[in-house]
Amino acid sequence: MADLPERTSSDPNVEIMRATYRALRESGYADLTIKRIAEEYGKSTAAIHYHYDTKDDLLVAFLDYILERFVETIHEVETTDPERRLDLLLDQLLVAPADHHDLLIAVLEMRGQTPYNEAFADRFQRNDEYVRYMLRTVIDHGISEGVFTDVDAEHATRALILSSMGDALEPSFWTRRIRSPQPDRRQRSTFPSFSELRQTRSAGS
């Protein structure tokens, strides 16, 4: 998850998104208020309500905003090499703890509201479908090019997503799982790790 740029914008909606980003990192989802966002925005709550009727309306717009930024970041990955592309894609799915830990928790709290909030559910579903598509596409490409082991791409995709969601709060473990030439043996029977996907290239080199 990339940092939102700190440069000022003439678009008040963009500035409100940045203020929401900062407020979520500081306060979390449960304690987030329009007043807290307005403090980060540097204007009154009325200025926020001029654009968004409720906090949920604002947060739905925020989810749209960060999803658009994520898609833009993925589209900036120019390499067609499957191994490098998967590496970069996974990097975008991980969150550096020093910079984003609090925001990650807030987003996970928002995800927990999806059974009760249809708009949240729709945004997270769209995000999940996009991530699944991107991962599955690059894994399929790597298999067809002989770079990755011939595994069930759909299963590998689901496993990587589940692992990223479950282990994202433990970045040292996740980095070790992806990059270590000797994957954690306790996890080997559950799903192919990134290094296991790469074994075809190693064997053929």
N, C-alpha and C positions, 0 to 999 in steps of 0.2 A: 504494500500500500504506500503510494508515494505521498510525500508532504504536499499540502496545498500551497501554491505560491503565496508569498507574503506581499507581493507588490499590490499596490492599490489598483482598484478598477473603477471605471465610471458606472458600471452596472451594479446597482444596489443589491440585486439578488445574489451576485457573486460575492459581494462583501458580507452578506448575511450568511452565505454558505461557509465562508471562512470563519466567521464568528461562531457559527454552530460547531464547526470542527474543533475550535479551541475550547469552547464551553464543554463539549462532550469529553474531551481529554481531561479537563480539570474537574468536572462535576460528575461524570458518568451519566447514564441514561436515567436512573431512578431519581436523581436529584436535579436533573436538568429542568430549567424553567425559562419562559420567555424573558423574564427579567435578567436572568444570568446571561442569556444570549445577547440581550440588548446592551449589557455592560461591556461585553466583548466587541460589540458593534460600535459602541461609543455614541449611541443614540437612545431615544426613549423606547419603551415597549410599544407605544403607538406607532412608531416608525416600522417596527416589525409587523404589527398587526395590519398595517396598510397593505402589506404584500401577502401575508399569510393569516388566515382567520384563527387557526389553532396551532398548538405545538405539534400535533400529529401531522397537520398539513405541511408544516415546515420540515419535519423530519422525513416525510415522504419525498419532498423536493431534494433534501440532502442525500437520501439514498440514490435518487436519480443522478444527482451531481457526481457522487463518488463512483458510481457505476460507469458513467460516461468517461470520467478520467481514467478509470481502469482500462476500458476498451481502447482509449486513445494511446495509453502506454503500451498495450499489447501490440497495437498496430505499428508502433514505432520500432518494434523488433524486426530488423530487416533480414537477418540471417535466415537461410533456408536449411541450414544444417540441422537435422532433427535433434541431435544430442544437445547442441548449443541452444536451440530454440526451447527445448523442454527445460533446460537449466534456467534460462531467463524467465520463462513463464512461471516456474516454481518460485523463483526469487520474488516475483510480483505477488504471489499468493501468500508469502511469508511476511511476518511483521517483525521489524527490529525492536526488541524489547525496550531498549533505552529511549526510543523515540515514539513508539506507538502502543505500548502495552496497555495504557489506560483507555485509549481509543478502541483497541481491539475488544476489551471487556465491555465497553459501552455498546459496540455493534453486536456483540454476542447477546447482550441483554435485549437489544432491539429484536434480534432474531427470535428470542424466546417469547416475544409478544405475537408472533405470527399466527398462533391458533386463535387469537382474539382480535387481530387487526388485519383485515383483508388487504388493505393497501400495502402494509409491510410485507405480508405473505407474497403478494404479487411481485414486489421488487426483488425480494430475496430469491424467489423462484426464477425470475429472469436472469439474475446474476448467476445462480447455480447452473442453469441450462447453458449459459454462455461459457462458463468455465469448463463444464463437461465437454462441450463441443470442441473447445480449443485443445484441451488435453488429449481427447480421443483422436483428434485429427493429427496432432504431432506424433502420437504413439503409433498410429496406423502408418504414417509416412515413414517413421523410423523402421518399422517392421518390414515394410515393402522395400526399403533401401538396404536391408540387411544390417542396419546399425543396431537395432534392438532385437532382443530375443523374441521369438514368435510366441507371444502370450495373448490371452484374451484381452483385447484393448479396452473393452467396456468394463471388465472386471478391474483391470489395472487403473483405469480412470476413477472408478468409484472408490477404490482403495486409497489412491493418492489424495482424493478430496477428503475422505473421512479422516485420514491421518493428519492432513493439514489443519482440519478443524479441531481435532482432538489434541494435537501436539503443538499447535501454534503458540500456546502459552508457555511452552518449554522449548525455546528456539535452539538451545545448545543441543538438545536431543534430536530435534528435527534436522539441523544442519549435519549432525553426525550420521543420521539415517540416510540422507541423500548422497553425501559426498564420500563417506568412508568406503574404501575398497573391500572391507570386511563387514557387511551389514550385521546388525544385531540378530543373532541366531534365534532369539525368542520370537522374532517377528517374521522369519522366513516363510513359515508355513501359511501365514495369513495373506500376504500379497507380495508381488515382486517389487523390490526397492529400485530406486533409480540406478544404483550400481548393478543390480541384477539385470535390468533391462539392457544395460550396456555390455553385457558379457559377450555377446556375439562379436562385437567389434574387437574386443580384447583377444578372443579366441582366434580371430582371423588375421590379426596383425602380426 
